[in-house]
Amino acid sequence: MKVMAIVAHPDLENSRVNSAWLKALLGNGNVTVVNLTEKYPDMKVDIFEEQMRLLEHDRIVFVFPLYWYSCPPILKAWLDDVLQPGFAYANEGDKLQGKEFIICTSIGGPQEGYRAGGHANFTLDELLRPLQQTVLYVGGKYLTPFCFYRSMVATDAEIQEAAQQLLSYVLTPDIDPRKVHDDFSNESIQIIFARHELQESLSPVV
């Protein structure tokens, strides 16, 4: 499995979390890293080059800070330019079908705020819905995002731990939410049957 990380932070020089994530990704030989802000300071994306990179990889990882409840402008520009009809959708636009996509994002506030009634009013999954739909529209597989909350007040140790967790997650060979559900269902059935058998064994014989 070939993994590519597309890093989209507007100011990495003053970033603590995303810069640590970038360093961890660059230090691993199993991940191709594209720093969009560094590569395209004028936001003029090389469409053909980026499309060729997409074709060469099986899993695409978007790395960015949550930016006004969405992604930074450079990633939006990349999506607008690269996901062209005839490549990503429409007639013969099937080049991304079956590819896996993971969002890795840092959030300044606490997780408790991202829910109904919280300060952000919506869950992070709800706020990321446009990106999820983009992935699904081009035939990709949207995997569970990697989220790091309280990034504004995180300690250096917490940031480094998160960087290693991110690296481990994006390199996990088989991420299958259905398998997790199936395993839980099978475990639940076994526990229920075992509990029933125990109750029967304890029932008095008449």
FIDRENMAR-131138 format. One record per atom (N, C-alpha, C, CB): x, y, z; residue in one letter. Coordinates in steps of 0.05 Angstrom, whole numbers, padded with zeros to 5 digits, always signed. Atoms other than C-alpha are relative to their C-alpha. Glycine has a CB too. Layout:
BEGIN
XYZA/...
# end
This chain:
BEGIN
+00017-00024+00000M/+00000+00000+00000M/+00018+00025+00000M/-00019+00000+00024M/-00016-00024+00003K/+00029+00067-00022K/-00017+00023+00012K/+00008+00006-00029K/+00014-00021-00014V/+00010+00126+00023V/+00012+00027-00008V/+00002-00005+00031V/-00009-00028+00005M/+00013+00200+00005M/-00014+00019+00019M/-00006+00008-00029M/+00011-00020-00018A/+00003+00256+00055A/+00001+00028-00013A/+00015+00001+00027A/+00002-00026+00011I/-00020+00323+00029I/-00004+00020+00023I/-00024+00003-00021I/+00000-00018-00023V/-00003+00376+00081V/-00008+00028-00010V/+00028+00001+00013V/+00011-00026+00008A/-00042+00441+00077A/-00003+00018+00024A/-00027-00004-00014A/+00001-00020-00022H/-00023+00489+00133H/+00009+00027-00011H/+00018-00010+00024H/-00008-00026+00011P/-00021+00563+00116P/+00024+00013+00012P/-00023+00019+00002P/-00022-00013-00013D/+00034+00580+00165D/+00015-00020+00018D/-00010+00024+00018D/-00014+00021-00014L/+00077+00520+00184L/+00022+00010+00019L/+00011-00020-00019L/-00022-00011-00016E/+00133+00564+00212E/-00010+00006+00029E/+00011+00025-00013E/+00011-00007-00026N/+00087+00584+00269N/-00019-00022+00011N/-00015+00026-00001N/+00017+00023-00008S/+00053+00516+00276S/+00015-00018+00019S/-00010-00016-00024S/-00012+00020-00018R/+00067+00469+00334R/-00009-00028-00007R/-00007+00007+00029R/+00012+00026+00005V/+00020+00412+00318V/+00006-00011-00028V/-00030+00000+00005V/-00003+00010+00027N/+00020+00407+00243N/+00029-00002-00009N/-00015+00019-00019N/-00029+00002+00007S/+00095+00421+00238S/+00012-00026+00012S/+00015+00024+00011S/-00010+00025-00012A/+00107+00362+00286A/-00011-00024-00017A/-00010-00003+00029A/+00011+00021+00017W/+00061+00319+00243W/+00015-00002-00026W/-00030+00005-00006W/-00015+00000+00025L/+00098+00340+00180L/+00027-00013+00004L/+00003+00029-00010L/-00026+00011-00006K/+00165+00323+00212K/-00002-00031+00003K/+00011+00012+00026K/+00004+00029-00003A/+00139+00254+00232A/-00004-00014-00026A/-00023-00006+00019A/+00005+00012+00027L/+00113+00240+00162L/+00024+00000-00017L/-00023+00016-00013L/-00025-00002+00016L/+00177+00264+00129L/+00021-00020+00009L/+00011+00029+00001L/-00019+00018-00011G/+00217+00220+00175G/-00006-00030-00005G/+00003+00004+00029G/+00007+00028+00006N/+00182+00157+00151N/+00002-00004-00030N/-00029-00006+00010N/-00005+00006+00028G/+00204+00127+00086G/-00023-00012-00015G/+00023-00017-00003G/+00023+00014+00013N/+00136+00095+00073N/-00022+00020-00008N/-00011-00020+00019N/+00020-00020+00006V/+00099+00161+00062V/+00011+00021-00019V/-00011+00013+00026V/-00007-00023+00018T/+00103+00209+00003T/-00014+00025+00011T/-00009-00006-00029T/+00011-00024-00012V/+00094+00279+00031V/+00001+00023-00020V/+00016+00007+00025V/+00002-00023+00017V/+00070+00339-00009V/-00009+00023+00018V/-00020-00005-00023V/+00006-00024-00016N/+00072+00406+00027N/-00011+00021-00019N/+00026+00011+00015N/+00013-00017+00020L/+00022+00447-00013L/+00008+00029+00003L/-00030-00002+00002L/-00007-00028-00004T/+00039+00515+00018T/+00028+00006-00010T/-00003+00007+00029T/-00027-00004+00010E/+00112+00506+00003E/+00002-00004-00030E/+00019-00020+00014E/-00002+00006+00029K/+00102+00477-00066K/-00015+00021-00017K/-00011-00028-00005K/+00017-00018+00016Y/+00048+00526-00089Y/-00005+00026+00016Y/-00026-00013-00008Y/+00004-00025-00015P/+00059+00593-00053P/-00019+00020-00015P/+00027+00014+00005P/+00018-00017+00015D/+00020+00627-00109D/-00027-00013-00005D/+00012+00007-00027D/+00025+00016+00002M/-00035+00574-00104M/-00007-00009-00028M/-00023+00016+00012M/+00004+00010+00027K/-00026+00555-00177K/+00010-00029-00001K/+00016+00018-00021K/-00006+00028-00003V/-00030+00480-00174V/+00007-00013-00027V/-00024-00015+00013V/-00007+00015+00024D/+00004+00435-00225D/-00019-00024-00002D/+00031-00009+00000D/+00022+00020+00001I/-00057+00394-00243I/+00011-00027-00009I/-00022+00009-00019I/-00009+00026+00011F/-00022+00340-00284F/+00018-00014+00020F/+00015+00005-00027F/-00018+00012-00019E/+00033+00329-00233E/-00015-00012+00024E/+00021+00020+00010E/+00015+00009-00023E/-00017+00323-00176E/-00017-00024-00007E/-00017+00022+00011E/+00016+00023+00009Q/-00062+00276-00216Q/+00018-00025-00002Q/-00014+00006-00026Q/-00018+00023+00002M/-00002+00231-00231M/+00007-00011+00027M/+00025+00008-00016M/-00006+00010-00027R/+00015+00228-00158R/-00023-00015+00012R/+00007+00024+00019R/+00023+00014-00010L/-00055+00208-00141L/-00002-00028-00012L/-00026+00016-00006L/+00001+00026+00013L/-00052+00151-00191L/+00020-00019+00012L/+00005+00003-00030L/-00022+00017-00010E/+00012+00125-00159E/-00005-00009+00029E/+00026+00015-00001E/+00004+00006-00029H/-00017+00120-00088H/-00027-00012+00005H/+00004+00025+00017H/+00025+00014-00007D/-00070+00077-00055D/-00016+00014+00022D/+00007-00028+00009D/+00013-00013-00023R/-00084+00119+00007R/+00009+00029+00000R/+00006-00014+00027R/-00005-00028+00001I/-00089+00195+00007I/-00007+00012+00027I/-00015+00015-00023I/+00004-00011-00026V/-00081+00232+00073V/+00000+00030-00002V/+00021-00010+00020V/+00001-00030-00001F/-00103+00305+00081F/+00007+00009+00028F/-00028+00011-00009F/-00009-00009-00026V/-00066+00339+00138V/-00003+00030+00001V/+00030-00008+00005V/+00004-00029-00001F/-00090+00408+00159F/-00013+00007+00027F/-00018+00009-00023F/+00014-00009-00024P/-00115+00450+00218P/-00029+00007-00008P/+00014+00024+00012P/+00028-00008+00006L/-00190+00461+00221L/+00000+00030-00002L/-00020-00009+00023L/-00003-00028+00007Y/-00196+00529+00189Y/-00027+00012-00006Y/+00019+00003-00025Y/+00028-00010+00003W/-00262+00566+00200W/-00019-00023-00007W/-00001+00022-00021W/+00018+00023+00002Y/-00296+00498+00206Y/+00003-00014-00027Y/-00028+00008+00004Y/-00005+00013+00026S/-00266+00474+00140S/+00030-00004-00003S/-00012+00017-00023S/-00029+00002+00006C/-00199+00464+00106C/+00011+00027-00009C/+00004-00022-00022C/-00012-00024+00009P/-00149+00519+00090P/-00003+00004-00031P/+00030+00000+00007P/+00005-00006+00028P/-00155+00554+00022P/+00017-00015-00020P/+00005+00030-00005P/-00017+00014+00018I/-00095+00519-00009I/-00010-00028-00006I/+00029-00002+00011I/+00011+00026+00005L/-00128+00451+00000L/-00025+00001-00017L/-00006-00015+00027L/+00024-00003+00016K/-00194+00476-00028K/+00008+00006-00029K/-00017+00024+00011K/-00009-00005+00028A/-00156+00503-00089A/+00010-00026-00013A/+00022+00021+00001A/-00011+00025+00010W/-00121+00436-00096W/-00023-00018-00009W/+00017-00015+00021W/+00024+00017+00007L/-00188+00399-00095L/-00014+00010-00025L/-00019-00001+00024L/+00014-00012+00023D/-00220+00448-00144D/+00015-00005-00026D/-00004+00030+00004D/-00016+00002+00025D/-00162+00443-00194D/+00006-00029-00008D/+00026+00014+00004D/-00010+00027+00007V/-00141+00370-00189V/-00023-00020-00006V/+00016-00011+00023V/+00022+00020+00004L/-00208+00333-00185L/-00017+00009-00024L/-00017-00002+00025L/+00012-00009+00025Q/-00225+00347-00257Q/-00019-00021-00012Q/+00022+00006-00021Q/+00016+00020+00014P/-00281+00315-00298P/+00017-00015-00020P/-00024+00014-00014P/-00016+00017+00017G/-00254+00258-00339G/+00023-00013+00014G/+00010+00017-00024G/-00020+00012-00017F/-00205+00243-00283F/-00012-00010+00025F/+00022+00021+00006F/+00012+00007-00026A/-00243+00243-00217A/-00029-00007-00002A/+00005+00022+00020A/+00029+00005+00003Y/-00315+00241-00242Y/-00009+00005-00029Y/-00016+00018+00020Y/+00012-00003+00027A/-00361+00245-00303A/+00011-00021-00019A/+00006+00028-00011A/-00007+00020+00019N/-00345+00208-00367N/+00029-00008+00002N/-00005+00011-00028N/-00026+00012-00004E/-00285+00162-00356E/+00015+00012+00024E/+00017+00005-00025E/-00013-00011-00023G/-00271+00198-00291G/-00001-00019+00024G/-00013+00026+00008G/+00001+00021-00020D/-00259+00136-00250D/+00028-00006+00012D/-00010-00026-00012D/-00028+00005-00008K/-00185+00144-00232K/+00004-00002+00030K/+00017+00022-00011K/-00003+00001-00029L/-00197+00151-00157L/-00018-00020+00013L/-00006+00028+00011L/+00018+00020-00012Q/-00247+00096-00148Q/+00016-00021+00015Q/-00017-00014-00022Q/-00013+00021-00017G/-00228+00049-00091G/+00023+00010+00016G/+00009-00022-00017G/-00022-00011-00016K/-00173+00094-00064K/-00011+00009+00027K/+00013+00024-00015K/+00008-00007-00027E/-00174+00108+00010E/+00009+00028+00007E/+00013-00020+00020E/-00005-00028-00008F/-00177+00178+00040F/-00003+00002+00030F/-00018+00020-00015F/+00001-00005-00028I/-00162+00199+00111I/+00005+00030+00005I/+00022-00017+00016I/-00004-00027-00008I/-00169+00268+00141I/+00014+00000+00028I/-00027+00016+00001I/-00013-00003-00026C/-00120+00286+00197C/+00000+00030+00006C/+00030-00011-00001C/+00003-00029-00005T/-00138+00352+00229T/+00004+00006+00029T/-00028+00008-00009T/-00003-00010-00027S/-00121+00392+00290S/-00021+00021+00005S/+00029+00013+00004S/+00022-00017-00008I/-00175+00430+00327I/+00009+00016+00025I/-00026-00016+00005I/-00010-00016-00022G/-00159+00488+00374G/-00016-00005+00026G/-00002+00028-00007G/+00017+00002-00024G/-00218+00477+00422G/-00003-00029+00009G/-00027+00011-00006G/+00004+00027-00011P/-00239+00418+00465P/-00021-00016-00015P/-00008+00002+00030P/+00019+00017+00014Q/-00277+00359+00438Q/-00029+00004+00010Q/+00008-00029+00004Q/+00027-00003-00011E/-00336+00373+00485E/-00015+00023-00014E/+00001+00006+00029E/+00013-00022+00013G/-00350+00437+00446G/-00012-00007-00027G/+00019+00022-00003G/+00009+00008+00027Y/-00362+00400+00381Y/-00022-00021+00001Y/+00024-00011-00017Y/+00024+00017-00002R/-00432+00373+00392R/-00024+00019+00002R/+00001-00020+00024R/+00024-00016-00002A/-00503+00397+00393A/-00001+00014+00028A/-00026-00017-00004A/+00000-00014-00025G/-00508+00451+00446G/+00027+00009+00009G/-00011-00017+00021G/-00027-00009-00007G/-00432+00460+00449G/+00006+00026-00014G/+00020-00021-00009G/-00006-00027+00011H/-00397+00524+00429H/+00002-00001-00031H/+00027+00010+00011H/-00002+00002+00030A/-00386+00498+00357A/-00026-00010-00012A/+00023-00018-00007A/+00027+00008+00009N/-00458+00470+00353N/-00001-00026-00015N/-00012+00021-00016N/+00000+00024+00016F/-00438+00412+00308F/+00023-00018+00006F/+00000+00008-00030F/-00023+00018-00003T/-00395+00350+00312T/+00020+00004-00022T/-00010-00029+00000T/-00020-00003+00021L/-00331+00348+00273L/-00008-00016-00025L/+00027-00009+00010L/+00009+00016+00023D/-00360+00293+00229D/-00019+00017-00017D/-00013-00026+00009D/+00019-00016+00015E/-00416+00341+00210E/+00014+00023-00015E/-00021+00012+00019E/-00014-00022+00013L/-00368+00398+00195L/+00017-00010-00023L/+00018+00014+00021L/-00017+00011+00022L/-00325+00352+00151L/-00017-00013-00022L/+00019-00020+00012L/+00018+00014+00019R/-00386+00327+00112R/+00006+00008-00029R/-00028+00007+00007R/-00005-00006+00028P/-00369+00367+00048P/+00025-00015-00011P/+00005+00030-00003P/-00024+00015+00009L/-00300+00333+00045L/-00007-00030-00003L/+00023+00004+00019L/+00009+00027+00002Q/-00332+00266+00059Q/-00015-00005-00026Q/-00017-00008+00024Q/+00015+00003+00024Q/-00381+00276+00003Q/+00017+00002-00025Q/-00022+00021-00001Q/-00019-00002+00022T/-00325+00297-00044T/+00013-00027-00005T/+00021+00022+00005T/-00013+00027+00002V/-00289+00231-00030V/-00019-00020-00011V/+00011-00009+00027V/+00020+00020+00009L/-00352+00190-00040L/-00008+00005-00029L/-00025+00001+00019L/+00009-00007+00027Y/-00371+00228-00103Y/+00020-00010-00021Y/-00003+00030-00003Y/-00020+00009+00019V/-00305+00209-00137V/+00006-00030+00003V/+00026+00016+00004V/-00003+00029-00002G/-00313+00136-00116G/+00021-00009+00020G/+00007-00011-00026G/-00020+00007-00020G/-00263+00138-00059G/-00012-00012+00025G/+00017+00024+00008G/+00008+00012-00025K/-00267+00104+00009K/+00008+00019+00022K/+00012-00028+00004K/-00004-00020-00021Y/-00274+00154+00066Y/+00004-00015+00027Y/-00023+00020+00002Y/-00006+00013-00025L/-00239+00128+00128L/-00003+00019+00024L/+00029-00012+00000L/+00004-00017-00024T/-00249+00153+00199T/+00022+00020+00004T/-00002-00018+00025T/-00021-00021-00004P/-00213+00219+00210P/+00016-00003+00025P/-00013+00028+00000P/-00017-00001-00024F/-00155+00228+00258F/-00002+00029+00010F/+00030-00008-00006F/+00005-00027-00010C/-00172+00287+00303C/+00016+00005+00026C/-00030+00004+00005C/-00016-00007-00024F/-00129+00323+00354F/-00012+00027+00011F/+00030+00004-00006F/+00013-00024-00012Y/-00168+00371+00399Y/+00018+00014+00019Y/-00026-00009+00014Y/-00015-00017-00019R/-00143+00426+00445R/+00029+00006-00010R/+00001-00013+00027R/-00027-00003+00011S/-00084+00438+00398S/+00012+00026+00009S/-00002+00000-00030S/-00011-00026-00008M/-00077+00510+00422M/+00014-00001+00027M/-00022+00021+00001M/-00012+00002-00027V/-00059+00488+00493V/+00014-00027+00005V/-00022+00004+00021V/-00013+00026-00003A/-00028+00420+00480A/+00029+00003+00008A/-00002-00016-00027A/-00028+00000-00008T/+00039+00405+00513T/+00017-00013-00022T/+00003-00016+00027T/-00018+00012+00020D/+00100+00385+00473D/-00002-00030+00000D/+00029+00009+00006D/+00002+00029-00002A/+00093+00314+00499A/-00025-00010-00014A/+00001-00009+00029A/+00026+00008+00012E/+00020+00310+00477E/+00002+00002-00030E/-00023+00017+00010E/-00003-00004+00029I/+00038+00337+00408I/+00017-00023-00012I/+00013+00027-00006I/-00017+00021+00010Q/+00094+00286+00399Q/-00014-00027+00000Q/+00026-00001+00016Q/+00016+00025-00002E/+00049+00230+00422E/-00020-00002-00023E/-00014-00003+00027E/+00019-00001+00021A/-00004+00252+00373A/+00012-00005-00027A/-00015+00027+00000A/-00014+00004+00026A/+00047+00254+00316A/+00005-00030-00005A/+00026+00016+00000A/-00005+00028+00003Q/+00065+00182+00329Q/-00026-00016-00004Q/+00015-00011+00024Q/+00026+00013+00004Q/-00008+00161+00334Q/-00010+00005-00028Q/-00020+00011+00021Q/+00008-00006+00028L/-00023+00196+00268L/+00015-00018-00019L/+00005+00030-00006L/-00017+00016+00018L/+00035+00161+00234L/-00008-00029+00001L/+00030+00003+00007L/+00008+00027-00002S/+00014+00094+00261S/-00027-00005-00013S/-00002-00008+00030S/+00027+00004+00011Y/-00058+00104+00240Y/+00000+00001-00031Y/-00019+00023+00010Y/+00001-00002+00029V/-00045+00126+00168V/+00015-00022-00013V/+00012+00027-00009V/-00015+00023+00012L/+00002+00067+00158L/-00012-00027+00007L/+00029+00001+00010L/+00013+00025-00006T/-00046+00015+00186T/-00011-00012-00026T/-00024+00005+00020T/+00007+00012+00026P/-00055-00033+00128P/-00030-00003-00006P/+00012-00027-00003P/+00028+00005+00004D/-00128-00052+00137D/-00017+00014+00020D/-00006-00031+00001D/+00019-00015-00017I/-00176-00001+00166I/-00028-00006-00010I/+00007+00031+00000I/+00027+00008+00009D/-00245-00031+00161D/-00020+00003+00023D/+00001-00029-00010D/+00020-00005-00021P/-00300-00001+00205P/-00021-00023+00002P/-00014+00026-00004P/+00020+00022+00000R/-00347-00058+00184R/+00010-00024+00016R/-00007-00008-00029R/-00011+00023-00015K/-00299-00109+00213K/-00002+00005+00030K/+00029-00004-00008K/+00002-00007-00028V/-00299-00072+00279V/-00029-00005+00010V/+00007+00030+00005V/+00028+00004-00007H/-00375-00073+00279H/-00007-00030+00001H/-00019+00014-00020H/+00006+00029+00001D/-00378-00147+00259D/+00013-00014+00024D/+00011-00012-00026D/-00013+00012-00024D/-00328-00165+00314D/-00016+00005+00025D/+00029+00010+00003D/+00016-00007-00023F/-00370-00128+00365F/-00026-00016+00001F/-00006+00030+00000F/+00025+00015+00001S/-00434-00162+00341S/+00005-00029+00008S/-00011+00002-00029S/-00006+00028-00006N/-00402-00231+00345N/+00006-00003+00030N/+00023-00010-00016N/-00006+00001-00028E/-00375-00216+00414E/-00025+00003+00017E/+00020+00022+00008E/+00025-00005-00014S/-00443-00190+00437S/-00017-00025+00001S/-00016+00023-00012S/+00016+00025+00002I/-00478-00253+00413I/+00011-00021+00019I/-00001-00010-00029I/-00013+00020-00017Q/-00428-00297+00449Q/-00006+00006+00030Q/+00030-00002-00005Q/+00005-00008-00028I/-00437-00258+00514I/-00029-00005+00008I/+00007+00029+00005I/+00028+00003-00005I/-00513-00260+00509I/-00007-00030+00004I/-00017+00012-00022I/+00004+00029-00002F/-00513-00336+00496F/+00012-00011+00026F/+00011-00014-00024F/-00013+00010-00024A/-00464-00348+00553A/-00015+00008+00025A/+00029+00011+00002A/+00016-00009-00022R/-00506-00306+00600R/-00026-00016+00003R/-00007+00030-00003R/+00025+00016+00001H/-00569-00345+00579H/+00006-00028+00011H/-00012-00001-00028H/-00007+00027-00009E/-00534-00412+00590E/+00005+00000+00030E/+00024-00011-00015E/-00006-00002-00028L/-00510-00389+00658L/-00026+00002+00016L/+00018+00024+00007L/+00025-00002-00014Q/-00580-00369+00679Q/-00015-00026+00000Q/-00018+00022-00014Q/+00014+00026+00001E/-00608-00436+00656E/+00013-00020+00019E/+00001-00011-00029E/-00013+00019-00018S/-00555-00474+00695S/-00006+00006+00029S/+00030+00001-00005S/+00006-00008-00028L/-00573-00435+00758L/-00029-00003+00007L/+00009+00028+00005L/+00029+00003-00005S/-00648-00446+00750S/-00005-00026+00016S/-00016+00000-00027S/+00006+00024-00016P/-00676-00494+00802P/-00014-00022-00017P/-00017+00007+00024P/+00012+00023+00014V/-00695-00563+00776V/-00026-00007+00016V/+00019-00024-00002V/+00026+00006-00012V/-00769-00577+00790V/-00006-00030-00003V/-00022+00017-00012V/
# end
